[in-house]
Amino acid sequence: MITFDWIQDPLSVMKYMGQIQALAAQLKNVKTCDVPRALLEFFFAAACTSGHVVLALDEDLLGVVGMATLVPIRKLTGFEGMIHDFVVTEQRVAPDKRRDIQQQLMDVLIAKAKLLEMETLYAESLIQIGETRIVRRQRERIWIDLTR
């Protein structure tokens, strides 16, 4: 069973830091093997204090199988969010289950964005997002209208 936890206390998930480091290594343009673990822990802790980091935890596999960061942005034109660090493990999970986790993680991000009353959600290089209404697509970037 997969559970999704919005992390506010990074110390509560330090036991998973090795798995988080492995997930971060899957992200584009990230070479976590070159980043000392202490520095990764520092950046992860800083991101968690905002309460906008979500981890997908698999009770059967006893660990982190996905994560994402929701970054709120207040602008003159409105309140929107950006999704960063969206990744689901390529190891230990069958491809069909991986797609399910990706969809569930996206649903959790959209629900949080709506709860925060964001008007638009912006993301790069996301997986298929099912029922979500994409307003605009430009190269690999997508905009999702949350007001509809």
N, C-alpha and C positions, 0 to 999 in steps of 0.2 A: 504494500500500500504506500502511495506517495502522499506526503504531507508537504505543505508550503508554509514556511515560516519567514516573516519579516523580521530581520535581525536588527536589534537595537543595542544589544550587549555583545560585542565581538568576543569577549572572554568565554561566552557560553558555547561558542562554536570552534574554539581553538583546537579542539581534538580532531576537527575535520580539516585543519589547514593543509595537510598533505594532499587531500582530495581536492580542495579548492585550488591549490597550486596546479594540480594536474588539469583541472577544468580551464584555468586561466591560460595554460599552455596551448589549448585548442583555439583560443581567440586569434583573430587575424592580427598581425603586426605586434604580437606580444611574445617576447622571448623570456619566459619566466625562469628558464634554466640559468639565465645570466643574472637574474635578480636574486639577491640574497633573501632567504626566507624571512629574516627579521624586517627587511624593507617591505616585502609583500604583506606581512602581518600589519605593519604600520599603515599602509595604504588601505588595506581591507578594514581595519578598525576605524579609520577616518571616514570611510564610505558608510559604514554601519551606523555611526552616531547620528546620521540623518534619518535613520529608520526607513531607508528606501532601497535596501538590499534584500532580495528574497532568495532563499535557498530551497531547492526541491530535495527532500530527504526521503530515501527509500528504506522503510523499516526492514524489509526482507534482505536487502543488500547491506544494511547497517551503514549507510553513509549518504553523502551528497552526490546526487546524480544530475543536478542542474543548478543554475544561478542566473540572476539578472539584476541590474541596477536601474531604478527609475529616478531620473534626474528632473526635478521640478524647475521650471523656468518662468519667471514673471517678466512680462514685457509690456510695453505700452499698448500693444494690440491684444493682450490677453494672457491667460495662464495656460501653459502647455507643458508637456513632458517629453523627455527623450529617453529611449531605452538603450542602455549600454550593457556590455559584458553579458549578453544573452548567449548562454551556452548550455548544452546538455551533453553528458558524457558520451563518448564514442566507444567506451569500454564497458564491459559488464552488463550491457543492456541491448536487447534485440532491437533491430531497426523499427519494427512496428510499435514496440513499447516506447522507443525513443521519440517517435512522432507524437504519440499520445502525451508524453511528458512535455514536449515542446508546446503543444496546443494548450495543455492545462496551465503551463507557466505563462503563456501569453494571456490566457483568460484571467489569471490572477493579477497580472500587470494592468490590464484594462480595468478590472474592478477597482483596483487601488487608485488608478488615475481618475476614474469617475467619482470615487469617494472623496478625493481631494478637489473635485470640481474642475479638473483640467478640461479644456475645450478641444485640444488637439494632442495627439500622441505622434511622435516622430521616431522613426527607427531606420537603421541601416541593416541590410543583409539578413532580414528575418526569414524564418520558415513560413510555409503556407499558414495563413491565419484564419482559415475556416470562414465562419459567418461574419467576421469583422468587416466593416465597410471601409475600404481603402478609398480615400478621396483623391489622392494624386500619387502617381508613381513616376519617379525620375531616376533613371539608371537603377541603382540598387536601393534607393531611399524610398520610404513610403510615409505617407501622412494619413492618420486615421482620425476621422471626425468623431468625437465622443459626445457631441450634442444631439445626435440623431438617435 
